Amino acid sequence: MKLSEDTLNLLKNFSAINPNMVFKAGNTINTISEAKNILATAKIAESFDQTFGIYDLNEFLAAVSLVENPELTLGESSVTIRDGVTSIEYFYSEPSILTSPSKMVTMPTADVVLNLSADVINKIKRACAVFGHTSLAITGDNGRVSVSIVDPKNPTANKYSILLDEVNACKEAFTFVMAIGNLKMLPGDYSVAISSKLISHFKNNNIPVEYFIALEKTSTFAG
């Protein structure tokens, strides 16, 4: 088995959410953060024929990169990474000691649906770096929706906002707050569904990857 560049990029992204990972048999990869506030799932081109655990995903990916044209062979207790002259035996970790999703999230009915472009996400992250804020708020009233970087503990802190939609289907007043540090998605444009049950769903428009991200308890919804 060879891992495609797309799969390697997904695994690198998932390693930022959780440093260890349980690979399940099949062609779906999942991970969840230690705090259980980010869950990511993706379909990949490859299909694994067994379940196995990797304790340090970054180290595993680095090991794969040591081999020029790596071919992976799954064994009973380890995976062999080899090309014509180089071989690495990389041992599994017991899946039961690793943090992995026990079940997938069932997304509640969304109260707000919107689009977030890669450009907007990048601008928000840059503004957070400039002002030192760690939260963003998606706010709406009568269909006018904006995203802002905020300091929830300081109402007089500098604020950066971008208007996302002036005719959103949701006409209720709301403020959905997220930690910027939880936006650990691959770059790209996203369709976003947000529920007042304090959960959001980010679906990449071009890559088969999805993220479920918890909202902060300071979020409000008037509906």
SEFI-282574 format. One line per field, with one value per atom (N, C-alpha, C): residue in three letters; x, y, z; atom name. Coordinates in nm, 2 decimals, always signed. Layout:
<atoms>
milum <- c(ALA;...)
X <- c(X;...)
Y <- c(Y;...)
Z <- c(Z;...)
lumdo <- c(CA;...)
</atoms>
This chain:
<atoms>
milum <- c(MET;MET;MET;LYS;LYS;LYS;LEU;LEU;LEU;SER;SER;SER;GLU;GLU;GLU;ASP;ASP;ASP;THR;THR;THR;LEU;LEU;LEU;ASN;ASN;ASN;LEU;LEU;LEU;LEU;LEU;LEU;LYS;LYS;LYS;ASN;ASN;ASN;PHE;PHE;PHE;SER;SER;SER;ALA;ALA;ALA;ILE;ILE;ILE;ASN;ASN;ASN;PRO;PRO;PRO;ASN;ASN;ASN;MET;MET;MET;VAL;VAL;VAL;PHE;PHE;PHE;LYS;LYS;LYS;ALA;ALA;ALA;GLY;GLY;GLY;ASN;ASN;ASN;THR;THR;THR;ILE;ILE;ILE;ASN;ASN;ASN;THR;THR;THR;ILE;ILE;ILE;SER;SER;SER;GLU;GLU;GLU;ALA;ALA;ALA;LYS;LYS;LYS;ASN;ASN;ASN;ILE;ILE;ILE;LEU;LEU;LEU;ALA;ALA;ALA;THR;THR;THR;ALA;ALA;ALA;LYS;LYS;LYS;ILE;ILE;ILE;ALA;ALA;ALA;GLU;GLU;GLU;SER;SER;SER;PHE;PHE;PHE;ASP;ASP;ASP;GLN;GLN;GLN;THR;THR;THR;PHE;PHE;PHE;GLY;GLY;GLY;ILE;ILE;ILE;TYR;TYR;TYR;ASP;ASP;ASP;LEU;LEU;LEU;ASN;ASN;ASN;GLU;GLU;GLU;PHE;PHE;PHE;LEU;LEU;LEU;ALA;ALA;ALA;ALA;ALA;ALA;VAL;VAL;VAL;SER;SER;SER;LEU;LEU;LEU;VAL;VAL;VAL;GLU;GLU;GLU;ASN;ASN;ASN;PRO;PRO;PRO;GLU;GLU;GLU;LEU;LEU;LEU;THR;THR;THR;LEU;LEU;LEU;GLY;GLY;GLY;GLU;GLU;GLU;SER;SER;SER;SER;SER;SER;VAL;VAL;VAL;THR;THR;THR;ILE;ILE;ILE;ARG;ARG;ARG;ASP;ASP;ASP;GLY;GLY;GLY;VAL;VAL;VAL;THR;THR;THR;SER;SER;SER;ILE;ILE;ILE;GLU;GLU;GLU;TYR;TYR;TYR;PHE;PHE;PHE;TYR;TYR;TYR;SER;SER;SER;GLU;GLU;GLU;PRO;PRO;PRO;SER;SER;SER;ILE;ILE;ILE;LEU;LEU;LEU;THR;THR;THR;SER;SER;SER;PRO;PRO;PRO;SER;SER;SER;LYS;LYS;LYS;MET;MET;MET;VAL;VAL;VAL;THR;THR;THR;MET;MET;MET;PRO;PRO;PRO;THR;THR;THR;ALA;ALA;ALA;ASP;ASP;ASP;VAL;VAL;VAL;VAL;VAL;VAL;LEU;LEU;LEU;ASN;ASN;ASN;LEU;LEU;LEU;SER;SER;SER;ALA;ALA;ALA;ASP;ASP;ASP;VAL;VAL;VAL;ILE;ILE;ILE;ASN;ASN;ASN;LYS;LYS;LYS;ILE;ILE;ILE;LYS;LYS;LYS;ARG;ARG;ARG;ALA;ALA;ALA;CYS;CYS;CYS;ALA;ALA;ALA;VAL;VAL;VAL;PHE;PHE;PHE;GLY;GLY;GLY;HIS;HIS;HIS;THR;THR;THR;SER;SER;SER;LEU;LEU;LEU;ALA;ALA;ALA;ILE;ILE;ILE;THR;THR;THR;GLY;GLY;GLY;ASP;ASP;ASP;ASN;ASN;ASN;GLY;GLY;GLY;ARG;ARG;ARG;VAL;VAL;VAL;SER;SER;SER;VAL;VAL;VAL;SER;SER;SER;ILE;ILE;ILE;VAL;VAL;VAL;ASP;ASP;ASP;PRO;PRO;PRO;LYS;LYS;LYS;ASN;ASN;ASN;PRO;PRO;PRO;THR;THR;THR;ALA;ALA;ALA;ASN;ASN;ASN;LYS;LYS;LYS;TYR;TYR;TYR;SER;SER;SER;ILE;ILE;ILE;LEU;LEU;LEU;LEU;LEU;LEU;ASP;ASP;ASP;GLU;GLU;GLU;VAL;VAL;VAL;ASN;ASN;ASN;ALA;ALA;ALA;CYS;CYS;CYS;LYS;LYS;LYS;GLU;GLU;GLU;ALA;ALA;ALA;PHE;PHE;PHE;THR;THR;THR;PHE;PHE;PHE;VAL;VAL;VAL;MET;MET;MET;ALA;ALA;ALA;ILE;ILE;ILE;GLY;GLY;GLY;ASN;ASN;ASN;LEU;LEU;LEU;LYS;LYS;LYS;MET;MET;MET;LEU;LEU;LEU;PRO;PRO;PRO;GLY;GLY;GLY;ASP;ASP;ASP;TYR;TYR;TYR;SER;SER;SER;VAL;VAL;VAL;ALA;ALA;ALA;ILE;ILE;ILE;SER;SER;SER;SER;SER;SER;LYS;LYS;LYS;LEU;LEU;LEU;ILE;ILE;ILE;SER;SER;SER;HIS;HIS;HIS;PHE;PHE;PHE;LYS;LYS;LYS;ASN;ASN;ASN;ASN;ASN;ASN;ASN;ASN;ASN;ILE;ILE;ILE;PRO;PRO;PRO;VAL;VAL;VAL;GLU;GLU;GLU;TYR;TYR;TYR;PHE;PHE;PHE;ILE;ILE;ILE;ALA;ALA;ALA;LEU;LEU;LEU;GLU;GLU;GLU;LYS;LYS;LYS;THR;THR;THR;SER;SER;SER;THR;THR;THR;PHE;PHE;PHE;ALA;ALA;ALA;GLY;GLY;GLY)
X <- c(+0.08;+0.00;+0.09;+0.05;+0.12;+0.02;+0.06;-0.02;-0.01;-0.12;-0.12;-0.08;-0.05;-0.01;-0.13;-0.26;-0.38;-0.39;-0.37;-0.38;-0.28;-0.16;-0.05;-0.08;-0.14;-0.18;-0.29;-0.38;-0.49;-0.43;-0.34;-0.29;-0.20;-0.13;-0.06;-0.15;-0.26;-0.36;-0.42;-0.46;-0.51;-0.42;-0.29;-0.19;-0.19;-0.24;-0.25;-0.37;-0.46;-0.58;-0.55;-0.48;-0.45;-0.32;-0.22;-0.09;-0.09;-0.19;-0.20;-0.33;-0.33;-0.44;-0.46;-0.59;-0.63;-0.68;-0.62;-0.66;-0.76;-0.88;-0.98;-0.97;-1.01;-1.02;-1.12;-1.09;-1.17;-1.10;-1.18;-1.12;-1.16;-1.20;-1.23;-1.14;-1.08;-1.00;-1.07;-1.05;-1.12;-1.02;-1.04;-0.96;-1.04;-1.00;-1.07;-0.97;-0.99;-0.89;-0.90;-0.79;-0.79;-0.91;-0.94;-1.05;-1.18;-1.19;-1.32;-1.40;-1.33;-1.41;-1.39;-1.30;-1.29;-1.29;-1.37;-1.37;-1.36;-1.27;-1.25;-1.26;-1.32;-1.34;-1.32;-1.26;-1.23;-1.23;-1.27;-1.26;-1.13;-1.06;-0.93;-0.93;-0.84;-0.83;-0.79;-0.71;-0.66;-0.77;-0.75;-0.84;-0.75;-0.76;-0.68;-0.76;-0.69;-0.75;-0.75;-0.71;-0.71;-0.70;-0.73;-0.73;-0.59;-0.53;-0.41;-0.39;-0.31;-0.29;-0.15;-0.14;-0.01;+0.00;+0.10;+0.11;+0.15;+0.25;+0.30;+0.28;+0.17;+0.14;+0.25;+0.30;+0.40;+0.53;+0.57;+0.68;+0.66;+0.55;+0.51;+0.52;+0.47;+0.47;+0.62;+0.70;+0.84;+0.91;+0.88;+0.94;+0.90;+0.78;+0.74;+0.82;+0.85;+0.92;+1.07;+1.12;+1.26;+1.28;+1.17;+1.18;+1.14;+1.22;+1.20;+1.07;+1.04;+0.91;+0.84;+0.79;+0.75;+0.63;+0.64;+0.54;+0.51;+0.38;+0.35;+0.29;+0.33;+0.28;+0.24;+0.11;+0.06;+0.08;+0.15;+0.17;+0.09;+0.11;+0.03;+0.06;+0.19;+0.23;+0.30;+0.32;+0.40;+0.37;+0.40;+0.39;+0.53;+0.56;+0.69;+0.68;+0.77;+0.78;+0.91;+0.89;+1.01;+1.01;+1.13;+1.14;+1.24;+1.31;+1.40;+1.52;+1.57;+1.69;+1.67;+1.57;+1.55;+1.42;+1.43;+1.32;+1.31;+1.19;+1.16;+1.05;+1.07;+0.97;+0.92;+0.79;+0.73;+0.62;+0.64;+0.55;+0.42;+0.31;+0.18;+0.18;+0.08;+0.04;-0.09;-0.12;-0.25;-0.36;-0.46;-0.56;-0.64;-0.65;-0.72;-0.66;-0.53;-0.46;-0.46;-0.51;-0.50;-0.64;-0.64;-0.76;-0.82;-0.94;-1.00;-1.15;-1.22;-1.37;-1.43;-1.52;-1.59;-1.72;-1.77;-1.88;-1.87;-1.94;-1.94;-2.05;-2.03;-2.12;-2.25;-2.36;-2.49;-2.52;-2.51;-2.53;-2.67;-2.71;-2.85;-2.89;-3.02;-3.07;-3.00;-2.95;-2.87;-2.96;-2.93;-3.00;-2.95;-2.82;-2.76;-2.67;-2.69;-2.60;-2.54;-2.41;-2.34;-2.21;-2.15;-2.02;-1.91;-1.79;-1.67;-1.56;-1.52;-1.41;-1.28;-1.18;-1.04;-0.99;-1.03;-0.98;-1.03;-1.15;-1.21;-1.14;-1.13;-1.07;-0.92;-0.85;-0.71;-0.71;-0.80;-0.81;-0.84;-0.93;-0.97;-0.85;-0.77;-0.66;-0.55;-0.53;-0.43;-0.47;-0.60;-0.64;-0.63;-0.65;-0.63;-0.49;-0.40;-0.25;-0.22;-0.28;-0.24;-0.29;-0.42;-0.48;-0.46;-0.41;-0.39;-0.52;-0.63;-0.75;-0.75;-0.83;-0.83;-0.97;-1.06;-1.20;-1.25;-1.35;-1.42;-1.57;-1.65;-1.79;-1.86;-1.95;-2.04;-2.17;-2.21;-2.33;-2.43;-2.55;-2.66;-2.78;-2.85;-2.98;-3.05;-3.17;-3.26;-3.19;-3.11;-3.05;-2.92;-2.87;-2.74;-2.64;-2.54;-2.45;-2.30;-2.23;-2.09;-2.01;-1.88;-1.78;-1.68;-1.65;-1.56;-1.46;-1.35;-1.26;-1.29;-1.29;-1.34;-1.26;-1.27;-1.22;-1.34;-1.40;-1.53;-1.52;-1.40;-1.38;-1.36;-1.35;-1.32;-1.41;-1.52;-1.61;-1.55;-1.45;-1.39;-1.26;-1.23;-1.12;-1.14;-1.03;-1.03;-1.11;-1.18;-1.27;-1.26;-1.24;-1.22;-1.34;-1.42;-1.53;-1.54;-1.60;-1.63;-1.77;-1.84;-1.98;-1.99;-2.06;-2.07;-2.19;-2.30;-2.43;-2.53;-2.60;-2.71;-2.85;-2.86;-3.00;-3.00;-2.94;-2.93;-3.07;-3.10;-3.23;-3.27;-3.16;-3.19;-3.21;-3.33;-3.36;-3.35;-3.32;-3.31;-3.18;-3.17;-3.05;-2.97;-2.84;-2.75;-2.61;-2.53;-2.39;-2.33;-2.26;-2.19;-2.04;-1.99;-1.85;-1.77;-1.65;-1.56;-1.42;-1.34;-1.20;-1.12;-1.04;-0.97;-0.88;-0.82;-0.73;-0.80;-0.93;-1.00;-1.03;-0.99;-1.01;-0.89;-0.87;-0.76;-0.79;-0.85;-0.90;-0.79;-0.79;-0.71;-0.76;-0.67;-0.71;-0.81;-0.90;-1.01;-1.13;-1.23;-1.36;-1.45;-1.54;-1.62;-1.77;-1.85;-1.99;-2.01;-2.07;-2.07;-2.22;-2.24;-2.37;-2.35;-2.43;-2.41;-2.55;-2.54;-2.66;-2.65;-2.76;-2.76;-2.74;-2.72;-2.68;-2.53;-2.47;-2.32;-2.23;-2.27;-2.19;-2.19;-2.08;-2.08;-2.02;-2.05;-2.00;-1.94;-1.81;-1.74;-1.71;-1.77;-1.75;-1.67;-1.55;-1.47;-1.54;-1.54;-1.62;-1.54;-1.42;-1.34;-1.27;-1.26;-1.19;-1.29;-1.29;-1.39;-1.35;-1.34;-1.31;-1.41;-1.44;-1.54;-1.49;-1.53;-1.49;-1.61;-1.62;-1.72;-1.65;-1.69;-1.62;-1.72;-1.69;-1.77;-1.77;-1.88;-1.89;-1.87;-1.83;-1.81;-1.95;-1.95;-2.08;-2.14;-2.05;-2.10;-2.19;-2.20;-2.28;-2.43;-2.50;-2.64;-2.72;-2.85;-2.94;-3.08;-3.14;-3.27;-3.39;-3.37;-3.48;-3.55)
Y <- c(-0.12;+0.00;+0.13;+0.22;+0.35;+0.45;+0.55;+0.66;+0.78;+0.82;+0.94;+1.06;+1.16;+1.29;+1.35;+1.33;+1.39;+1.32;+1.19;+1.12;+1.16;+1.18;+1.23;+1.37;+1.45;+1.59;+1.58;+1.49;+1.48;+1.43;+1.33;+1.27;+1.38;+1.46;+1.57;+1.67;+1.70;+1.79;+1.72;+1.59;+1.52;+1.52;+1.51;+1.51;+1.64;+1.75;+1.87;+1.87;+1.78;+1.77;+1.67;+1.56;+1.46;+1.39;+1.39;+1.33;+1.18;+1.11;+0.97;+0.94;+0.81;+0.78;+0.63;+0.60;+0.46;+0.45;+0.37;+0.35;+0.23;+0.26;+0.15;+0.08;-0.04;-0.11;-0.04;-0.02;+0.05;+0.18;+0.27;+0.38;+0.52;+0.51;+0.63;+0.65;+0.77;+0.80;+0.90;+0.88;+0.97;+1.00;+1.12;+1.15;+1.25;+1.26;+1.35;+1.40;+1.53;+1.59;+1.54;+1.55;+1.51;+1.57;+1.70;+1.76;+1.73;+1.65;+1.60;+1.72;+1.82;+1.94;+1.96;+1.87;+1.87;+1.72;+1.69;+1.56;+1.58;+1.50;+1.51;+1.38;+1.38;+1.25;+1.28;+1.18;+1.20;+1.06;+1.07;+0.95;+0.96;+0.85;+0.85;+0.75;+0.76;+0.67;+0.53;+0.52;+0.39;+0.32;+0.19;+0.11;+0.02;+0.03;-0.05;-0.18;-0.30;-0.42;-0.47;-0.38;-0.42;-0.29;-0.30;-0.19;-0.19;-0.07;-0.06;+0.08;+0.09;+0.22;+0.27;+0.40;+0.47;+0.58;+0.56;+0.65;+0.79;+0.80;+0.94;+0.95;+1.01;+1.02;+1.10;+1.21;+1.29;+1.21;+1.13;+1.05;+0.94;+0.88;+0.79;+0.85;+0.97;+1.04;+1.07;+1.11;+1.14;+1.01;+0.90;+0.77;+0.74;+0.76;+0.73;+0.82;+0.95;+1.04;+1.00;+0.92;+0.87;+0.78;+0.72;+0.62;+0.69;+0.68;+0.76;+0.73;+0.61;+0.57;+0.46;+0.50;+0.41;+0.32;+0.19;+0.09;+0.04;+0.04;+0.00;-0.13;-0.22;-0.35;-0.37;-0.39;-0.41;-0.55;-0.56;-0.69;-0.71;-0.81;-0.84;-0.74;-0.70;-0.61;-0.49;-0.47;-0.36;-0.34;-0.22;-0.19;-0.18;-0.24;-0.23;-0.12;-0.03;+0.08;+0.05;+0.03;+0.00;+0.05;+0.06;+0.07;-0.04;-0.02;-0.13;-0.16;-0.06;-0.08;-0.05;+0.03;+0.08;+0.01;-0.02;-0.08;-0.03;+0.00;+0.04;-0.04;-0.10;-0.17;-0.08;-0.04;+0.06;-0.01;-0.02;-0.10;-0.02;-0.10;-0.04;-0.01;+0.07;+0.08;+0.02;-0.02;-0.09;+0.02;+0.00;+0.10;+0.15;+0.05;+0.08;+0.19;+0.22;+0.32;+0.46;+0.46;+0.58;+0.65;+0.78;+0.86;+0.86;+0.80;+0.79;+0.80;+0.84;+0.86;+0.72;+0.72;+0.60;+0.59;+0.70;+0.70;+0.84;+0.84;+0.97;+1.06;+1.19;+1.29;+1.29;+1.29;+1.31;+1.46;+1.53;+1.67;+1.71;+1.79;+1.83;+1.92;+1.95;+2.04;+2.17;+2.22;+2.34;+2.46;+2.56;+2.68;+2.79;+2.78;+2.87;+2.79;+2.82;+2.76;+2.87;+2.86;+2.97;+2.91;+3.00;+2.96;+3.04;+2.98;+3.04;+3.01;+3.11;+3.09;+3.08;+3.02;+3.02;+3.16;+3.25;+3.39;+3.45;+3.43;+3.48;+3.42;+3.28;+3.21;+3.26;+3.28;+3.33;+3.48;+3.56;+3.70;+3.70;+3.61;+3.60;+3.56;+3.46;+3.41;+3.52;+3.59;+3.70;+3.81;+3.84;+3.95;+3.90;+3.78;+3.73;+3.74;+3.71;+3.72;+3.87;+3.96;+4.10;+4.15;+4.12;+4.18;+4.08;+3.96;+3.88;+3.81;+3.82;+3.75;+3.60;+3.53;+3.39;+3.33;+3.42;+3.38;+3.45;+3.38;+3.45;+3.43;+3.52;+3.52;+3.53;+3.44;+3.45;+3.50;+3.62;+3.69;+3.72;+3.72;+3.74;+3.81;+3.88;+3.95;+3.98;+3.93;+3.95;+3.92;+3.81;+3.76;+3.82;+3.92;+3.98;+3.91;+3.84;+3.76;+3.81;+3.82;+3.87;+3.77;+3.77;+3.70;+3.80;+3.79;+3.89;+3.82;+3.88;+3.83;+3.92;+3.85;+3.92;+3.87;+3.95;+3.91;+3.91;+3.79;+3.78;+3.85;+3.86;+3.91;+4.06;+4.12;+4.27;+4.33;+4.38;+4.44;+4.56;+4.62;+4.74;+4.70;+4.57;+4.53;+4.56;+4.58;+4.60;+4.49;+4.52;+4.42;+4.43;+4.31;+4.30;+4.22;+4.27;+4.20;+4.19;+4.08;+4.07;+4.03;+4.10;+4.07;+3.95;+3.84;+3.72;+3.71;+3.76;+3.74;+3.85;+3.90;+4.00;+3.95;+3.83;+3.77;+3.62;+3.59;+3.46;+3.41;+3.28;+3.22;+3.23;+3.24;+3.25;+3.40;+3.43;+3.57;+3.60;+3.49;+3.51;+3.58;+3.64;+3.70;+3.59;+3.59;+3.49;+3.54;+3.48;+3.50;+3.36;+3.30;+3.17;+3.20;+3.16;+3.18;+3.06;+3.07;+2.95;+3.00;+2.90;+2.93;+2.92;+3.02;+3.02;+2.89;+2.85;+2.74;+2.61;+2.61;+2.48;+2.48;+2.58;+2.59;+2.52;+2.39;+2.32;+2.24;+2.32;+2.25;+2.27;+2.18;+2.20;+2.33;+2.40;+2.52;+2.49;+2.58;+2.56;+2.63;+2.62;+2.68;+2.58;+2.63;+2.54;+2.58;+2.48;+2.49;+2.47;+2.56;+2.55;+2.55;+2.45;+2.44;+2.46;+2.54;+2.57;+2.54;+2.47;+2.45;+2.52;+2.56;+2.62;+2.52;+2.39;+2.28;+2.29;+2.39;+2.42;+2.33;+2.30;+2.22;+2.28;+2.28;+2.32;+2.22;+2.22;+2.12;+2.20;+2.17;+2.24;+2.13;+2.15;+2.05;+2.12;+2.06;+2.12;+2.10;+2.20;+2.20;+2.12;+2.09;+2.03;+1.90;+1.88;+1.76;+1.68;+1.55;+1.48;+1.47;+1.59;+1.59;+1.68;+1.65;+1.72;+1.73;+1.84;+1.87;+1.91;+1.85;+1.89;+1.96;+2.09;+2.17;+2.23;+2.21;+2.26;+2.41;+2.47;+2.61;+2.64;+2.76;+2.80;+2.82;+2.80;+2.81;+2.95;+3.05;+3.19;+3.22;+3.12;+3.14;+3.16;+3.24;+3.26;+3.25;+3.21;+3.20;+3.24;+3.33;+3.39;+3.30;+3.20;+3.13;+3.04)
Z <- c(+0.00;+0.00;+0.00;-0.09;-0.09;-0.04;+0.04;+0.09;+0.00;-0.05;-0.15;-0.07;-0.15;-0.09;-0.02;-0.07;-0.01;+0.13;+0.14;+0.27;+0.36;+0.32;+0.41;+0.46;+0.38;+0.42;+0.53;+0.51;+0.60;+0.74;+0.73;+0.85;+0.93;+0.85;+0.92;+0.99;+0.92;+0.98;+1.11;+1.10;+1.21;+1.33;+1.30;+1.41;+1.49;+1.43;+1.51;+1.60;+1.58;+1.66;+1.78;+1.74;+1.84;+1.80;+1.88;+1.84;+1.82;+1.87;+1.84;+1.76;+1.71;+1.62;+1.61;+1.60;+1.58;+1.43;+1.35;+1.21;+1.22;+1.17;+1.17;+1.03;+1.02;+0.90;+0.81;+0.68;+0.59;+0.53;+0.47;+0.41;+0.47;+0.60;+0.67;+0.79;+0.80;+0.92;+1.01;+1.14;+1.24;+1.35;+1.41;+1.53;+1.61;+1.74;+1.83;+1.93;+1.96;+2.05;+2.19;+2.27;+2.41;+2.49;+2.46;+2.53;+2.48;+2.38;+2.31;+2.25;+2.22;+2.16;+2.01;+1.95;+1.81;+1.76;+1.66;+1.60;+1.45;+1.39;+1.25;+1.18;+1.06;+0.99;+0.84;+0.77;+0.63;+0.56;+0.43;+0.34;+0.27;+0.25;+0.18;+0.07;-0.02;-0.14;-0.10;+0.01;+0.05;+0.14;+0.15;+0.25;+0.33;+0.46;+0.55;+0.58;+0.58;+0.60;+0.75;+0.84;+0.98;+1.06;+1.19;+1.28;+1.35;+1.37;+1.44;+1.50;+1.60;+1.67;+1.65;+1.64;+1.63;+1.74;+1.83;+1.94;+1.91;+1.82;+1.78;+1.63;+1.58;+1.44;+1.37;+1.43;+1.37;+1.34;+1.44;+1.43;+1.32;+1.31;+1.21;+1.07;+1.05;+0.92;+0.89;+0.99;+0.96;+0.92;+0.98;+0.94;+0.80;+0.76;+0.62;+0.52;+0.57;+0.48;+0.46;+0.55;+0.54;+0.42;+0.38;+0.26;+0.14;+0.03;-0.09;-0.16;-0.17;-0.24;-0.16;-0.04;+0.06;+0.02;+0.05;+0.04;+0.18;+0.22;+0.36;+0.35;+0.44;+0.46;+0.60;+0.63;+0.76;+0.81;+0.92;+0.99;+1.11;+1.19;+1.31;+1.42;+1.44;+1.55;+1.50;+1.37;+1.32;+1.17;+1.12;+0.98;+0.92;+0.81;+0.74;+0.63;+0.64;+0.54;+0.46;+0.33;+0.26;+0.11;+0.06;-0.09;-0.13;-0.23;-0.28;-0.18;-0.11;-0.03;+0.12;+0.15;+0.28;+0.34;+0.47;+0.54;+0.68;+0.72;+0.86;+0.92;+1.04;+1.11;+1.22;+1.20;+1.30;+1.37;+1.51;+1.59;+1.63;+1.63;+1.67;+1.82;+1.86;+2.00;+2.02;+2.14;+2.17;+2.15;+2.07;+2.05;+2.17;+2.27;+2.39;+2.48;+2.46;+2.54;+2.47;+2.35;+2.27;+2.27;+2.25;+2.24;+2.10;+2.09;+1.95;+1.97;+1.87;+1.88;+1.91;+2.01;+2.05;+1.96;+1.91;+1.82;+1.75;+1.63;+1.56;+1.61;+1.59;+1.63;+1.54;+1.61;+1.54;+1.54;+1.43;+1.43;+1.45;+1.55;+1.57;+1.45;+1.44;+1.34;+1.35;+1.24;+1.24;+1.25;+1.33;+1.35;+1.24;+1.21;+1.11;+1.02;+0.89;+0.78;+0.71;+0.68;+0.61;+0.55;+0.47;+0.40;+0.46;+0.48;+0.52;+0.42;+0.35;+0.25;+0.32;+0.24;+0.29;+0.32;+0.24;+0.25;+0.39;+0.42;+0.54;+0.66;+0.66;+0.77;+0.79;+0.68;+0.70;+0.75;+0.71;+0.76;+0.91;+0.95;+1.10;+1.18;+1.13;+1.21;+1.21;+1.10;+1.10;+1.20;+1.20;+1.29;+1.44;+1.47;+1.60;+1.65;+1.55;+1.58;+1.61;+1.53;+1.55;+1.69;+1.72;+1.84;+1.97;+1.95;+2.06;+2.11;+2.04;+2.08;+2.06;+2.13;+2.12;+2.09;+2.06;+2.03;+1.91;+1.84;+1.74;+1.77;+1.72;+1.74;+1.60;+1.58;+1.46;+1.51;+1.47;+1.52;+1.41;+1.45;+1.35;+1.41;+1.33;+1.37;+1.25;+1.23;+1.12;+0.99;+0.98;+0.86;+0.83;+0.91;+0.88;+0.97;+0.91;+0.98;+0.96;+1.07;+1.07;+1.15;+1.12;+1.20;+1.26;+1.39;+1.45;+1.54;+1.56;+1.66;+1.79;+1.90;+2.02;+2.14;+2.25;+2.38;+2.47;+2.49;+2.57;+2.71;+2.76;+2.90;+2.90;+2.78;+2.77;+2.66;+2.69;+2.59;+2.52;+2.57;+2.51;+2.43;+2.42;+2.34;+2.19;+2.12;+1.97;+1.91;+1.80;+1.74;+1.59;+1.53;+1.38;+1.33;+1.23;+1.18;+1.03;+0.98;+0.84;+0.82;+0.73;+0.70;+0.61;+0.65;+0.58;+0.49;+0.54;+0.48;+0.52;+0.43;+0.47;+0.46;+0.40;+0.38;+0.43;+0.54;+0.59;+0.63;+0.61;+0.64;+0.79;+0.87;+1.02;+1.05;+1.10;+1.13;+1.28;+1.36;+1.51;+1.54;+1.66;+1.71;+1.78;+1.75;+1.81;+1.81;+1.90;+1.91;+1.94;+1.84;+1.86;+1.87;+1.99;+2.02;+2.01;+1.94;+1.93;+1.96;+2.01;+2.04;+1.91;+1.88;+1.75;+1.75;+1.86;+1.86;+1.82;+1.82;+1.77;+1.62;+1.55;+1.40;+1.34;+1.36;+1.31;+1.18;+1.09;+0.96;+0.86;+0.76;+0.64;+0.57;+0.50;+0.43;+0.33;+0.31;+0.21;+0.24;+0.15;+0.17;+0.24;+0.33;+0.41;+0.41;+0.41;+0.44;+0.59;+0.66;+0.81;+0.86;+0.94;+1.01;+1.16;+1.22;+1.36;+1.44;+1.55;+1.63;+1.77;+1.81;+1.95;+2.06;+2.02;+2.11;+2.14;+2.09;+2.12;+2.04;+1.91;+1.82;+1.68;+1.61;+1.48;+1.39;+1.26;+1.16;+1.04;+1.02;+0.91;+0.80;+0.68;+0.57;+0.46;+0.43;+0.32;+0.19;+0.11;-0.02;-0.13;-0.11;-0.22;-0.18;-0.05;+0.00;+0.09;+0.09;+0.18;+0.32;+0.39;+0.53;+0.60;+0.72;+0.80;+0.94;+1.01;+1.15;+1.23;+1.35;+1.44;+1.55;+1.58;+1.67;+1.77;+1.90;+2.01;+2.02;+2.06;+2.08;+2.23;+2.26;+2.40;+2.46;+2.59;+2.67;+2.68;+2.64;+2.64;+2.52;+2.42;+2.31;+2.35;+2.26;+2.29;+2.16;+2.18;+2.06;+2.11;+2.04;+2.09;+2.05;+1.96;+1.91;+2.01)
lumdo <- c(N;CA;C;N;CA;C;N;CA;C;N;CA;C;N;CA;C;N;CA;C;N;CA;C;N;CA;C;N;CA;C;N;CA;C;N;CA;C;N;CA;C;N;CA;C;N;CA;C;N;CA;C;N;CA;C;N;CA;C;N;CA;C;N;CA;C;N;CA;C;N;CA;C;N;CA;C;N;CA;C;N;CA;C;N;CA;C;N;CA;C;N;CA;C;N;CA;C;N;CA;C;N;CA;C;N;CA;C;N;CA;C;N;CA;C;N;CA;C;N;CA;C;N;CA;C;N;CA;C;N;CA;C;N;CA;C;N;CA;C;N;CA;C;N;CA;C;N;CA;C;N;CA;C;N;CA;C;N;CA;C;N;CA;C;N;CA;C;N;CA;C;N;CA;C;N;CA;C;N;CA;C;N;CA;C;N;CA;C;N;CA;C;N;CA;C;N;CA;C;N;CA;C;N;CA;C;N;CA;C;N;CA;C;N;CA;C;N;CA;C;N;CA;C;N;CA;C;N;CA;C;N;CA;C;N;CA;C;N;CA;C;N;CA;C;N;CA;C;N;CA;C;N;CA;C;N;CA;C;N;CA;C;N;CA;C;N;CA;C;N;CA;C;N;CA;C;N;CA;C;N;CA;C;N;CA;C;N;CA;C;N;CA;C;N;CA;C;N;CA;C;N;CA;C;N;CA;C;N;CA;C;N;CA;C;N;CA;C;N;CA;C;N;CA;C;N;CA;C;N;CA;C;N;CA;C;N;CA;C;N;CA;C;N;CA;C;N;CA;C;N;CA;C;N;CA;C;N;CA;C;N;CA;C;N;CA;C;N;CA;C;N;CA;C;N;CA;C;N;CA;C;N;CA;C;N;CA;C;N;CA;C;N;CA;C;N;CA;C;N;CA;C;N;CA;C;N;CA;C;N;CA;C;N;CA;C;N;CA;C;N;CA;C;N;CA;C;N;CA;C;N;CA;C;N;CA;C;N;CA;C;N;CA;C;N;CA;C;N;CA;C;N;CA;C;N;CA;C;N;CA;C;N;CA;C;N;CA;C;N;CA;C;N;CA;C;N;CA;C;N;CA;C;N;CA;C;N;CA;C;N;CA;C;N;CA;C;N;CA;C;N;CA;C;N;CA;C;N;CA;C;N;CA;C;N;CA;C;N;CA;C;N;CA;C;N;CA;C;N;CA;C;N;CA;C;N;CA;C;N;CA;C;N;CA;C;N;CA;C;N;CA;C;N;CA;C;N;CA;C;N;CA;C;N;CA;C;N;CA;C;N;CA;C;N;CA;C;N;CA;C;N;CA;C;N;CA;C;N;CA;C;N;CA;C;N;CA;C;N;CA;C;N;CA;C;N;CA;C;N;CA;C;N;CA;C;N;CA;C;N;CA;C;N;CA;C;N;CA;C;N;CA;C;N;CA;C;N;CA;C;N;CA;C;N;CA;C;N;CA;C;N;CA;C;N;CA;C;N;CA;C;N;CA;C;N;CA;C;N;CA;C;N;CA;C;N;CA;C;N;CA;C;N;CA;C;N;CA;C;N;CA;C;N;CA;C;N;CA;C;N;CA;C;N;CA;C;N;CA;C;N;CA;C;N;CA;C;N;CA;C;N;CA;C;N;CA;C;N;CA;C;N;CA;C;N;CA;C;N;CA;C;N;CA;C;N;CA;C;N;CA;C;N;CA;C;N;CA;C;N;CA;C;N;CA;C;N;CA;C;N;CA;C;N;CA;C;N;CA;C)
</atoms>
